[in-house]
C-alpha cells in the first residue's frame, strides 16, 4: 500500500518457503517489469528468482500484449497446444515487443529509469516527506491528501494519480521522459503544494 517496496529478506524468505513446500513463486511484474524500476525484473534487486514472471503493459509500449516467463523446469513440461490464446502471437504485438526490447537495450533505458528517479528525488525531495520506489515507479509521500494537489497539478498541465494511501502520490513517467519534463513537473509540484498549503493560524 502506498508504493511501499517489499524487502529482499521477505521475498527471499518466500523463495525459501516455496522451495521447502514445493510451491511455485510467481512475480506479477505487469507494472514493475521491462525496465520500469531500473532493472528488467525486480528479481535482481530482491535477490530471489521466481519460477514464473507475468509481464504486460510496458512490454508492448502501448500495444496490448502480455507474456509469462518460466524457468527451464516448467518450460520442459509445456507441450504444443498446452498454452495458447485466440489472439496470441499476433504479428503487430510481436513486432512491438521486439522494438521495445531492442530500444530498451540500445538506448540504455534501464539506467535512464534510475537516473530519472534520482532527478525527481533531488528536485522534489525537499518539499515532500519521502520519495519511495525504484526507477520510474515512484510514490511521493505528502504531508496532506493527494487529491487537492493532483487537481492543482492538472490545472498546470501535469497528470498524476493517487494510491491506496491517500497521502501518497503515484508517479510513473515513461522511461524516455526528458530532463526538461522532470524539471517542469518539479516546478509544478512546488507551485501546487504552495497553492494547497493550509493557511497560517491566526495570531
VEXDO-65230 format. One line per 8 residues: number of its first residue (from 1); for each residue x, y, z of N, C-alpha, C. Coordinates in Angstrom, 3 decimals, padded with zeros to 6 digits. Each point is the difference from the previous one (the first is absolute). Layout:
! residues N
NUM	X,Y,Z,X,Y,Z,X,Y,Z; ...
//
This chain:
! residues 203
1	000.846,-001.193,000.000,-000.846,001.193,000.000,000.879,001.239,000.000; -000.379,000.989,-000.783,000.752,001.242,000.008,001.359,-000.103,-000.640; 000.148,-000.897,-000.993,001.264,-000.150,-000.734,001.136,-000.420,000.930; -000.281,-000.897,000.901,001.033,-000.493,000.919,000.616,-001.278,-000.565; 001.297,-000.056,000.034,000.736,-001.103,-000.626,000.193,-001.160,000.972; -000.161,-001.213,-000.506,000.298,-001.175,000.810,001.499,-000.070,000.258; 000.374,-000.466,001.175,001.423,-000.101,000.316,000.596,-001.250,-000.637; 001.296,000.040,-000.356,000.650,-001.199,-000.533,-000.112,-001.182,000.959
9	000.110,000.264,001.298,-000.068,-001.078,000.990,-001.355,-000.705,-000.049; -001.060,000.778,-000.136,-001.347,-000.571,-000.057,-000.162,-000.881,-001.239; 000.410,000.526,-001.158,-000.176,-000.749,-001.250,000.903,-001.232,-000.026; 001.210,000.127,000.519,000.893,-001.158,000.075,-000.572,-001.057,000.940; -000.692,000.464,001.051,-000.680,-000.935,000.897,-001.115,-000.744,-000.718; -000.738,000.709,-000.849,-001.040,-000.649,-000.803,000.606,-001.047,-000.932; 001.146,000.346,-000.602,000.673,-000.940,-000.888,000.368,-001.276,000.765; 000.497,000.179,001.203,000.365,-001.148,000.818,-001.196,-000.868,000.356
17	-001.122,000.638,000.353,-001.208,-000.750,000.342,-000.548,-000.744,-001.217; 000.036,000.653,-001.153,-000.474,-000.662,-001.224,000.855,-001.220,-000.324; 001.297,000.139,000.175,000.896,-001.132,-000.242,-000.275,-001.124,000.992; -000.233,000.378,001.249,-000.214,-000.998,001.050,-001.275,-000.806,-000.232; -001.053,000.672,-000.457,-001.296,-000.660,-000.144,-000.361,-000.333,-001.446; 000.929,000.198,-000.923,-000.251,-000.353,-001.389,-001.049,000.864,-000.674; -000.015,001.273,000.359,-000.974,000.949,-000.554,000.706,000.972,-000.938; -000.689,000.412,-001.049,000.590,000.942,-000.946,-000.029,001.422,000.555
25	001.074,000.730,-000.249,000.056,001.423,000.339,-000.262,000.788,-001.280; -001.042,000.816,000.015,-000.414,000.749,-001.189,000.115,001.492,000.273; 000.666,000.709,-000.879,000.091,001.464,000.078,-000.958,000.612,-001.018; -000.914,000.822,000.472,-000.847,000.788,-000.896,000.754,001.291,-000.297; 000.635,000.064,-001.167,000.793,001.176,-000.366,-000.627,000.750,-001.176; -001.320,-000.012,-000.027,-000.708,000.733,-001.049,000.365,001.486,000.050; 000.175,000.543,001.209,000.383,001.402,000.127,001.494,000.189,000.234; 000.629,-000.895,000.721,001.403,000.203,000.376,000.988,-000.503,-001.041
33	-000.435,-000.874,-000.903,000.933,-000.639,-000.920,000.375,000.828,-001.212; 000.893,-000.552,-000.800,000.470,000.586,-001.267,000.674,001.353,000.238; 000.784,000.079,001.062,000.863,001.157,000.195,-000.562,001.157,000.790; -001.296,-000.015,000.318,-000.586,001.164,000.665,000.684,000.326,001.324; 000.446,-001.008,000.713,000.611,000.242,001.310,001.526,000.080,-000.065; 000.543,000.060,-001.205,001.447,000.108,-000.142,000.692,-001.315,-000.288; -000.722,-001.099,000.124,000.490,-001.323,-000.389,-001.121,-000.683,-000.774; 000.338,-001.024,-000.781,-001.053,-000.641,-000.796,-001.049,-000.639,000.893
41	000.450,-000.573,001.108,-000.907,-000.655,000.936,000.388,000.380,001.419; -000.987,000.039,000.886,000.294,000.290,001.404,000.727,-001.154,000.676; 000.120,-001.143,-000.685,000.736,-001.114,000.588,001.464,000.371,000.221; 000.524,000.918,-000.811,001.405,000.404,000.147,000.257,000.719,001.320; -000.668,001.135,000.276,000.276,000.684,001.268,-000.499,-000.761,001.221; -001.009,-000.860,-000.173,-000.531,-000.738,001.143,000.808,-001.253,000.303; 000.824,-000.428,-000.939,000.861,-001.150,000.249,-000.744,-001.316,000.104; -001.122,-000.114,-000.703,-000.771,-001.243,000.014,-000.513,-000.263,-001.409
49	000.218,-001.201,-000.498,-000.427,-000.346,-001.356,-001.335,-000.723,000.047; -001.041,000.563,-000.627,-001.306,-000.665,-000.001,-000.046,-001.125,-001.024; -001.045,-000.819,000.100,-000.206,-001.065,-000.978,-000.740,000.522,-001.229; -000.862,000.985,000.214,-000.740,000.625,-001.093,-000.006,001.513,000.191; 000.033,000.734,-001.111,-000.124,001.458,000.027,-001.062,000.396,-001.019; -000.995,000.759,000.440,-001.030,000.523,-000.901,000.402,001.397,-000.456; -000.016,000.223,-001.312,000.354,001.295,-000.581,-001.136,000.489,-000.896; -000.128,001.315,-000.114,-000.975,000.608,-000.917,000.326,001.490,-000.084
57	-000.997,000.816,-000.264,000.114,001.457,-000.041,001.243,000.483,-000.734; 001.092,000.277,000.720,001.208,000.552,-000.630,000.576,-000.919,-001.070; -000.314,-001.276,000.066,000.566,-000.967,-000.942,-000.315,000.359,-001.447; -001.176,000.584,-000.235,-000.388,000.360,-001.359,000.029,001.484,-000.270; 000.431,000.792,000.984,000.093,001.460,-000.173,-001.289,000.597,-000.568; -001.133,-000.424,000.558,-001.279,000.538,-000.441,-000.825,-000.962,-000.831; 000.624,-001.015,-000.559,-000.731,-001.028,-000.747,-000.385,-001.112,000.977; -001.273,-000.396,000.068,-000.418,-001.024,000.957,000.735,-001.328,-000.217
65	000.693,-000.452,001.030,000.714,-001.273,-000.072,000.377,-000.414,001.416; 000.090,-001.279,000.226,000.459,-000.503,001.291,000.820,-001.259,-000.238; 000.755,-000.376,001.018,000.843,-001.190,-000.115,000.247,-000.573,001.387; 000.309,-001.269,000.039,000.391,-000.655,001.244,001.365,-000.632,-000.221; 000.961,000.395,000.820,001.328,-000.607,-000.039,000.034,-001.133,001.017; 000.554,-001.139,-000.390,000.069,-001.147,000.905,001.421,-000.544,000.028; 000.319,-000.714,001.076,001.334,-000.587,000.070,000.060,-001.261,-000.865; 001.195,-000.529,-000.157,000.195,-001.138,-000.906,-000.823,-001.217,000.412
73	-000.097,-000.241,001.313,-000.721,-001.186,000.465,-001.469,000.054,-000.401; -000.599,001.169,000.106,-001.405,000.142,-000.391,-000.130,-000.053,-001.519; 000.907,000.661,-000.700,-000.060,000.032,-001.464,000.038,-001.406,-000.588; 000.747,-000.896,000.620,000.120,-001.363,-000.515,-001.299,-000.787,000.123; -000.922,000.455,000.853,-001.274,-000.711,000.171,-001.073,000.490,-000.972; 000.273,001.098,-000.696,-000.994,000.582,-000.906,000.156,-000.611,-001.389; -001.079,-000.564,-000.513,000.014,-000.601,-001.325,-000.834,000.834,-000.965; 000.178,-000.240,-001.275,-000.751,000.726,-001.022,-001.498,-000.126,000.252
81	-000.678,001.147,000.056,-001.439,000.000,000.227,-000.402,000.194,001.445; 000.953,-000.149,000.928,-000.324,000.194,001.417,-000.287,001.463,000.314; 000.698,000.881,-000.689,-000.131,001.425,000.297,-000.263,000.746,-001.291; -001.044,000.802,000.008,-000.315,000.767,-001.193,-001.207,000.878,000.251; -000.277,000.892,-000.928,-001.171,000.861,000.118,-000.436,000.414,-001.400; -001.216,000.504,-000.097,-000.558,000.348,-001.303,000.877,000.998,-000.743; 000.470,001.021,000.719,000.783,001.047,-000.646,001.484,-000.061,000.375; 000.430,-001.079,000.629,001.396,-000.125,000.388,000.927,-000.027,-001.200
89	001.132,000.660,000.123,000.992,-000.018,-001.062,-000.323,000.882,-001.178; -000.903,000.974,000.186,-000.330,000.911,-001.092,001.230,000.739,-000.496; 000.097,000.176,-001.306,001.222,000.575,-000.582,000.271,001.421,000.479; -001.056,000.827,000.141,000.192,001.367,000.468,000.565,000.007,001.411; -000.584,-000.816,000.877,000.472,-000.059,001.379,001.438,-000.502,000.071; 000.327,-001.014,-000.793,001.356,-000.540,000.029,001.016,001.021,-000.516; -000.387,000.765,-001.021,000.887,001.050,-000.511,000.202,001.078,001.053; -001.070,000.315,000.747,000.103,001.007,001.059,000.925,-000.473,001.114
97	-000.118,-001.268,000.370,000.873,-000.552,001.044,001.458,000.047,-000.441; 000.261,-000.421,-001.228,001.378,000.012,-000.501,000.566,001.420,-000.002; -000.789,000.963,-000.467,000.466,001.387,-000.043,000.217,000.554,001.405; -000.902,-000.358,000.917,000.126,000.467,001.383,001.277,-000.520,000.638; 000.244,-001.293,-000.115,001.181,-000.591,000.633,001.287,000.509,-000.638; -000.019,000.176,-001.314,001.180,000.531,-000.687,000.310,001.412,000.473; -001.026,000.840,000.076,000.190,001.384,000.445,000.429,000.052,001.457; -000.575,-000.873,000.816,000.342,-000.047,001.421,001.493,-000.220,000.196
105	000.569,-000.890,-000.807,001.424,-000.327,000.115,000.873,001.038,-000.703; -000.327,000.311,-001.247,000.860,000.892,-000.787,000.051,001.415,000.565; -001.114,000.468,000.574,-000.035,001.349,000.569,000.288,000.018,001.499; 000.355,-001.150,000.555,000.371,-000.113,001.415,-001.077,000.598,000.908; -001.254,-000.353,-000.269,-001.116,000.621,000.708,-000.149,-000.472,001.439; 000.537,-001.166,000.336,-000.083,-000.426,001.392,000.862,000.897,000.883; 001.181,000.335,-000.480,000.843,000.946,000.734,-000.658,001.372,000.029; -000.663,000.357,-001.090,-000.692,001.287,-000.064,-001.121,000.062,001.037
113	-000.697,-001.111,000.225,-001.069,-000.029,000.997,000.538,000.349,001.382; 001.160,-000.543,000.336,000.621,000.310,001.287,000.413,001.462,000.063; 000.514,000.512,-001.100,000.398,001.406,-000.054,-001.205,000.919,000.182; -001.121,-000.347,-000.625,-001.220,000.802,000.144,-000.447,000.020,001.458; 000.032,-001.160,000.646,-000.369,-000.077,001.417,000.866,000.940,000.831; 001.288,-000.038,-000.250,000.919,000.851,000.762,-000.284,001.480,-000.238; -000.322,000.357,-001.234,-000.301,001.404,-000.315,-001.283,000.456,000.692; -001.015,-000.854,-000.036,-001.251,000.344,000.676,000.242,000.164,001.496
121	000.721,-000.945,000.592,000.271,000.065,001.436,000.766,001.265,000.364; 000.955,000.371,-000.837,000.795,001.198,000.264,-000.851,001.263,-000.077; -000.909,000.046,-000.977,-000.741,001.236,-000.246,-001.264,000.150,000.840; -000.592,-001.104,000.448,-001.210,000.120,000.822,000.213,-000.498,001.425; 001.126,-000.656,000.249,000.275,-000.509,001.336,-000.174,001.019,001.112; 000.470,001.239,-000.195,-000.119,000.994,001.070,-001.438,000.388,000.353; -000.980,-000.253,-000.885,-001.366,000.453,000.275,-000.968,-001.158,000.252; 000.499,-001.241,000.015,-000.842,-001.145,000.338,000.627,-000.724,001.187
129	-000.778,-000.857,000.628,000.505,-000.701,001.178,000.884,-001.185,-000.363; -000.249,-000.605,-001.155,000.824,-001.135,-000.437,-000.229,-000.259,-001.482; 001.039,-000.508,-000.653,-000.106,-000.480,-001.379,000.287,-001.494,000.042; -001.031,-000.812,-000.263,000.157,-001.449,000.077,000.009,-000.614,-001.396; 000.326,-001.283,-000.042,-000.029,-000.720,-001.259,001.356,-000.073,-000.664; -000.020,-000.487,-001.239,001.218,-000.150,-000.798,-000.261,000.482,-001.418; 001.037,000.530,-000.618,-000.105,000.400,-001.398,-001.186,000.899,-000.259; -000.766,-000.328,-001.031,-001.160,000.812,-000.391,-001.302,-000.519,000.597
137	000.084,-000.617,001.155,-001.177,-000.396,000.773,000.194,000.559,001.399; -000.609,001.158,000.245,000.275,000.744,001.231,-001.263,000.318,000.781; 000.171,000.148,001.300,-001.055,000.488,000.872,000.538,001.188,000.772; -000.667,001.136,-000.113,000.412,001.199,000.724,-000.889,000.153,001.225; 000.590,-000.121,001.176,-000.741,000.155,001.251,-000.179,001.484,000.287; -001.263,000.437,000.074,-000.302,001.402,000.256,-000.433,000.198,001.450; -000.027,001.246,000.425,-000.464,000.319,001.348,-001.487,000.329,000.012; -000.681,-000.296,-001.106,-001.424,000.309,-000.149,-000.597,-000.980,-001.012
145	-001.330,-000.061,-000.106,-000.617,-000.890,-000.992,000.416,000.350,-001.427; 000.126,-001.021,-000.826,000.455,000.187,-001.375,-001.038,000.725,-000.857; -001.287,-000.248,000.249,-001.064,000.498,-000.859,000.108,001.463,-000.408; 000.012,000.932,000.957,000.091,001.417,-000.361,001.299,000.350,-000.730; 001.088,-000.662,000.364,001.283,000.259,-000.667,-000.064,-000.482,-001.446; -000.597,-001.178,-000.213,-000.142,-000.535,-001.361,-000.862,000.923,-000.858; -001.053,000.566,000.587,-000.850,000.937,-000.743,000.782,001.253,-000.382; 000.793,000.499,000.939,000.813,001.184,-000.285,001.042,-000.301,-001.071
153	000.565,-001.197,000.023,000.959,-000.397,-001.034,-000.681,-000.102,-001.363; -001.207,-000.537,-000.010,-000.740,-000.116,-001.265,-000.223,001.378,-000.617; -000.318,000.971,000.848,-000.183,001.368,-000.494,001.285,000.558,-000.603; 001.123,-000.592,000.385,001.307,000.435,-000.519,000.499,-000.906,-001.124; -000.881,-000.878,-000.482,000.344,-000.850,-001.132,000.755,-001.263,000.344; -000.044,-000.418,001.277,000.713,-001.204,000.432,-001.010,-000.988,000.577; 000.002,-001.238,-000.504,-000.920,-001.026,000.474,000.723,-000.992,000.897; -000.527,-000.201,001.195,000.529,-000.993,000.932,-001.192,-000.759,000.573
161	000.275,-001.044,000.751,-001.081,-000.750,000.634,000.349,-000.258,001.449; -000.997,-000.421,000.739,000.211,-000.339,001.397,000.364,-001.467,000.143; -000.062,-000.480,001.216,000.294,-001.402,000.287,-000.950,-000.456,001.095; 000.200,-001.195,000.514,-000.863,-000.484,001.074,000.217,000.776,001.295; 001.110,000.705,000.096,000.254,000.907,001.121,-000.387,001.402,-000.459; -000.971,000.643,000.654,-000.472,001.308,-000.472,001.045,001.102,000.022; 001.133,-000.236,000.669,001.056,001.012,000.058,001.180,-000.321,-000.917; -000.141,-001.034,-000.826,001.095,-000.395,-000.890,-000.410,000.190,-001.458
169	000.760,000.840,-000.694,-000.221,000.263,-001.422,000.755,-001.036,-000.822; -000.695,-000.583,-000.944,000.611,-001.007,-000.872,000.567,000.692,-001.233; 001.244,-000.325,-000.320,000.683,000.655,-001.117,000.632,-001.075,-000.878; -000.421,-000.060,-001.277,000.520,-001.004,-000.928,000.343,000.646,-001.337; 001.051,000.807,-000.052,000.379,000.617,-001.275,000.572,-001.046,-000.958; -000.080,000.247,-001.296,000.604,-000.929,-000.958,001.518,000.018,000.113; 000.629,-001.071,-000.414,001.458,-000.093,000.083,000.694,000.977,-000.936; -000.745,000.592,-000.915,000.583,000.955,-000.948,-000.325,001.443,000.378
177	-000.508,000.225,001.208,-000.314,001.364,000.423,001.285,000.829,000.009; -000.107,001.256,-000.398,001.191,000.853,-000.087,000.304,000.664,001.336; 001.231,000.456,000.147,000.376,000.748,001.199,-000.847,001.263,000.122; -000.333,000.609,-001.136,-000.827,001.206,000.011,-001.391,-000.306,000.540; -000.546,-001.168,-000.364,-001.319,-000.379,000.501,000.040,-000.259,001.502; 001.077,-000.603,000.477,000.150,-000.220,001.439,000.034,001.339,000.726; 000.730,000.952,-000.552,000.080,001.331,000.604,-001.361,000.689,-000.012; -000.754,-000.178,-001.091,-001.342,000.576,-000.088,-000.905,-000.582,001.073
185	000.072,-001.323,000.193,-000.789,-000.642,001.047,000.378,000.537,001.370; 001.295,000.082,000.270,000.458,000.467,001.307,-000.486,001.420,000.272; 000.104,000.854,-000.988,-000.458,001.384,000.152,-001.506,000.044,000.263; -000.749,-000.822,-000.740,-001.449,-000.042,000.180,-000.370,-000.537,001.377; 000.732,-001.008,000.481,-000.292,-000.554,001.320,000.269,001.028,001.088; 001.106,000.716,-000.106,000.288,001.062,000.971,-001.166,000.990,000.044; -000.471,000.415,-001.182,-001.088,000.975,-000.070,-001.301,-000.581,000.549; -000.272,-001.265,-000.312,-001.228,-000.638,000.469,-000.002,-000.150,001.515
193	001.140,-000.317,000.565,000.089,-000.119,001.457,-000.183,001.363,000.658; 000.547,001.031,-000.609,-000.210,001.358,000.526,-001.479,000.374,-000.068; -000.637,-000.353,-001.111,-001.400,000.376,-000.207,-000.952,-000.743,000.927; 000.397,-001.189,000.455,-000.886,-000.810,000.841,000.418,-000.006,001.457; 000.982,000.821,000.348,000.464,000.057,001.388,-001.094,000.562,000.893; -000.089,-000.533,001.209,-000.986,000.505,000.953,000.371,001.423,000.395; -000.984,000.885,000.127,000.310,001.376,000.405,000.606,000.034,001.393; 000.903,000.937,000.208,000.640,000.118,001.311,-001.046,000.317,001.056
201	000.202,-000.547,001.172,-000.952,000.250,001.082,000.007,001.477,000.367; -001.196,000.515,000.244,-000.112,001.417,000.387,000.627,000.211,001.366; 000.696,001.082,000.128,000.635,000.307,001.282,-000.827,001.039,000.742
//
